[in-house]
């Protein structure tokens, strides 16, 4: 079921032009900036978008303008974990790993317990806070760490919201979802 849903949602995203994704991402970012969770956050972890994914660049740039500390996940493939690393420049601090995923290539690691808000990627989300990731479980493992007490916020295009996503006991729900059309909040 998840495999078919991933295929379907990848096709939905692939059908959008880069300009459409940029415009919808800007609208979603504008909605995020109005939320109290964003305004209260001092340290934010933000995924660095791949092509055909809701673009987080406007969030990173605005967060820096708002004097927030921005961290991005660095993937530790051997241990199947993510390490939050502070970034201060989208050109000099970022590179691509062997899988083409953009991640920090330098910067200070930040303790998980200090992160106030995590902007979470996903291929799809449902109206209950369930998220469909890429299938490797990196975010689920990261967000289930005992020391993480921040808010999880899915960031996506409205076309990525589906009626239902199958969830296992280890899948971590997001507390809120921001799309180009609306903000949804879910009970923790």
Secondary structure, DSSP 8 states (H G I E B T S, - for coil): -HHHHHHHHHHHHHTS-HHHHHHHHHHHHHHHHTSHHHHH-SEEEE----TTS---HHHHHHHHHTT-EEEEEEEETTTTEEEEEEES-TTTSEEE-TTS-EEESSS-B--GGG--EEEE--SEEETTS-EE-SSS-HHHHHHT-TT--SEEEEE--GGGEES-----TT----SEEE-SS-EEE---
